[in-house]
Amino acid sequence: MKRIIGSIAVLAFALFASTAPAQEKINISIGTGGTGGVYYPMGGGMANVLSKYIPGMQATAEVTGGSVANLQLLGTGKSDVGLVMVDAALTALNGEDKFKSGKIPIRTLMVLYTNRKHVVSIESTGIKKMSDLKGKRVSTGSPGSATEVMAFRVIEAAGFDKDKDMKRERLGVAESVNAIKDGKIDAFFWVGGIPTASVTDLAATPGVKLKLIDHADVVEKMNAKHGKLYSAGVIKAGSYPGYDVDNKMAEVWNIIVTGDKMSNDDAYNIVKTLVEKKADIVAVHKEAESFSLDNQVQDRSPVPFHPGAMKYFKEKGKGG
């Protein structure tokens, strides 16, 4: 009799298990950037945190060409969220520049940290100021990157023609570092967090003296043409090995965006987790220290916040 009752209990449990609702699986693809920059490790840290703390979610960081490529991937549905700079995001939202084929309906999940524009050279080239770039071999960033978008705006505001006044290459930051080490280029543009691994590598190379070129004076002209997207900032002395002076440069905010189809619940859970588990991401890259509720204001993103994100910010007395 006990054996029969036990068998019935096992059968009943099996039937209950087969009819109980399964945990919904949510796969999230995060568009980041190249392996030599900050977006990729930062996105990897985000993916680990989301996968670890949100039940049923599996997030993956994807290597991409950067902001523009991430926005294009969102537009085609091949990515769910992306790390982007606000200037590139605004062009996608408005259907301008590289997005003339159609507007991308994006929403901001969270304002992240500021990207600093690096105009990088080394002492042996003799380049000391922006005007010294004329006639030189210069990389303006990889195709489909916000580095390229911002580089063109800096070059224009500095009074140059990007196609006529320099011999231009289109390399990512890691490729640019290798090219400048090999004497194939004289300078390169990069926009990213501090420190950027590839620039650290260049600064630490024996026999090389890193030069970062001041250009903060072009910010006013950039904003006059493109809107108040940029501000003047400083890459502090000591940010890179052996670099002992402040670099006055242009900076721009980074945001993480999604399409307008993400559910309010998913957006809420993603933002809540990124804020409350920030320490896990800081362990991957210190720029995550800037993931602050105080930064969640519309003035820092030209793209509207997702309603699910706003719900969390309002619960914390922030946002708007």
Residue pairs with C-beta under 8 A, 6 or more apart in sequence:
23 55
23 56
24 56
25 56
25 58
26 54
26 56
26 57
26 58
26 266
27 57
27 58
27 59
27 60
27 80
28 47
28 50
28 57
28 58
28 59
28 60
28 80
28 81
28 270
29 59
29 60
29 62
29 73
29 78
29 79
29 80
29 81
30 43
30 46
30 47
30 59
30 60
30 61
30 62
30 79
30 80
30 81
30 82
30 83
31 43
31 62
31 64
31 69
31 70
31 73
31 74
31 79
31 81
31 82
31 83
32 39
32 40
32 42
32 43
32 44
32 61
32 62
32 63
32 64
32 70
32 82
32 83
33 39
33 40
33 43
33 63
33 64
33 65
33 66
33 67
33 70
33 83
33 145
34 40
34 63
34 64
34 65
34 66
34 142
34 172
34 173
34 174
35 63
35 174
36 172
36 173
36 174
36 175
36 177
36 196
36 197
36 198
37 66
37 172
37 173
37 190
37 192
37 196
37 197
37 198
38 192
38 193
38 196
38 197
38 285
38 287
39 66
39 83
39 192
40 61
40 63
41 197
41 284
41 285
42 83
42 112
42 193
42 281
42 284
42 285
42 287
42 288
43 61
43 62
43 83
44 61
44 284
45 280
45 281
45 283
45 284
45 285
45 288
46 59
46 61
46 256
46 274
46 281
47 59
47 60
47 61
48 59
48 280
48 284
49 273
49 274
49 277
49 280
49 281
50 57
50 59
50 270
50 273
50 274
51 57
51 58
51 59
52 277
52 280
53 273
53 277
54 269
54 270
54 273
57 269
62 73
62 79
64 70
64 73
64 79
64 82
64 144
65 142
65 143
65 144
65 145
65 172
66 141
66 142
66 144
66 145
66 146
66 147
67 82
67 83
67 84
67 85
67 88
67 89
67 145
67 146
67 149
68 88
68 92
68 98
68 144
68 145
68 146
68 148
68 149
69 144
69 145
70 79
70 82
70 83
70 84
71 82
71 84
71 88
71 89
71 92
71 99
71 104
71 106
71 257
72 98
72 99
72 104
72 144
73 79
73 82
74 80
74 81
74 82
74 104
74 106
74 257
74 258
74 259
75 92
75 99
75 102
75 104
75 259
77 259
80 258
80 259
80 262
81 109
81 256
81 257
81 258
81 262
81 270
82 256
82 257
82 258
83 112
83 254
83 255
83 256
84 92
84 146
84 254
84 255
84 256
84 257
85 115
85 146
85 149
85 150
85 191
85 252
85 253
85 254
85 255
86 229
86 252
86 253
86 254
86 255
86 300
86 301
86 302
86 303
87 146
87 149
87 150
87 153
87 226
87 229
87 230
87 252
88 146
88 149
89 106
89 108
89 255
89 257
89 301
89 302
89 303
90 96
90 227
90 229
90 302
90 303
91 97
91 98
91 99
91 149
92 99
92 103
92 104
92 106
93 103
93 104
93 105
93 106
93 302
93 303
94 103
95 101
95 102
95 103
95 104
97 149
98 144
98 149
104 259
105 259
105 260
106 257
106 258
106 259
106 260
106 303
107 257
107 258
107 259
107 260
107 262
107 267
107 303
107 304
107 305
107 306
107 309
108 255
108 256
108 257
108 301
108 303
108 304
108 305
108 306
108 309
109 255
109 256
109 257
109 258
109 267
109 270
109 271
109 274
109 305
109 306
109 309
110 255
110 256
110 271
110 274
110 275
110 291
110 296
110 309
111 253
111 254
111 255
111 295
111 296
111 297
111 300
111 301
112 253
112 254
112 255
112 256
112 287
112 288
112 290
112 291
112 295
113 193
113 253
113 254
113 287
113 288
113 289
113 290
113 291
114 231
114 233
114 251
114 252
114 253
114 254
114 290
115 146
115 191
115 192
115 193
115 251
115 252
115 253
115 254
116 191
116 192
116 193
116 194
116 233
116 235
116 249
116 250
116 251
117 150
117 151
117 154
117 189
117 190
117 191
117 215
117 249
117 250
117 251
117 252
118 189
118 190
118 191
118 192
118 196
118 199
118 212
118 235
118 247
118 249
119 130
119 133
119 154
119 187
119 188
119 189
119 212
119 213
119 215
119 249
120 176
120 180
120 187
120 188
120 189
120 190
120 199
120 202
120 210
120 211
120 212
120 213
121 127
121 180
121 186
121 187
121 188
121 211
121 212
121 213
122 180
122 202
122 208
122 209
122 210
122 211
123 208
123 209
123 210
123 211
124 208
124 209
125 136
125 186
125 187
125 211
126 132
127 133
127 136
127 186
127 187
127 211
127 213
128 211
128 213
129 213
129 214
130 158
130 213
130 214
130 215
130 218
131 158
132 213
133 160
133 165
133 166
133 186
133 187
133 213
134 160
134 165
134 166
135 165
135 166
135 167
136 166
136 167
136 186
136 187
137 166
137 167
137 169
137 184
137 185
137 186
137 187
138 166
138 167
138 168
138 169
138 185
138 186
138 187
138 188
138 189
139 168
139 169
139 170
139 171
139 175
139 176
139 179
139 185
139 187
139 188
139 189
140 147
140 148
140 151
140 152
140 155
140 162
140 168
140 169
140 170
140 188
140 189
141 147
141 148
141 151
141 170
141 171
141 172
141 173
141 188
141 189
141 190
141 191
142 148
142 170
142 171
142 172
142 175
143 170
145 172
146 191
147 173
147 189
147 190
147 191
147 192
148 170
148 189
150 189
150 191
150 250
150 252
151 162
151 189
151 191
152 162
153 222
153 225
153 226
154 189
154 215
154 218
154 222
154 250
155 161
155 162
155 165
155 166
156 162
156 225
157 218
157 219
157 221
157 222
157 225
158 215
158 218
160 166
162 168
169 176
169 179
169 185
169 188
171 179
171 185
171 188
173 188
173 190
173 192
173 196
173 198
173 199
174 198
176 185
176 188
176 190
176 198
177 188
177 198
177 199
177 201
177 202
179 185
179 188
180 186
180 187
180 188
180 202
181 202
181 205
181 208
187 213
190 196
190 198
190 199
191 252
192 199
193 254
193 285
193 287
194 235
194 239
194 287
195 239
195 240
199 210
199 240
200 240
200 241
202 208
202 210
203 210
203 240
203 241
203 242
203 243
204 241
204 242
209 242
210 240
210 241
210 242
210 243
212 235
212 240
212 243
212 247
212 249
213 247
214 247
214 248
214 249
215 248
215 249
215 250
216 232
216 233
216 248
216 249
216 250
217 248
218 250
219 230
219 231
219 232
219 250
222 229
222 230
222 250
223 229
223 230
227 302
229 252
229 302
230 250
230 251
230 252
231 250
231 251
231 252
232 248
232 249
232 250
232 251
233 248
233 249
233 250
233 251
234 246
234 247
234 248
234 249
235 246
235 247
235 249
236 246
237 243
237 244
237 245
237 246
238 244
253 300
253 301
255 300
255 301
255 303
256 274
257 303
258 267
258 306
262 306
262 308
263 308
264 306
264 307
264 308
264 311
265 308
266 308
267 306
267 307
267 308
267 309
268 308
268 309
268 311
268 312
271 308
271 309
271 312
271 313
272 312
274 281
274 291
275 291
275 293
275 312
275 316
278 288
278 289
278 291
281 288
281 291
282 288
282 289
293 313
293 316
293 318
293 319
294 318
296 305
296 309
296 313
296 318
296 319
297 319
297 320
298 304
298 305
298 320
305 313
305 319
309 319
310 319
310 320
313 319
313 320
314 320
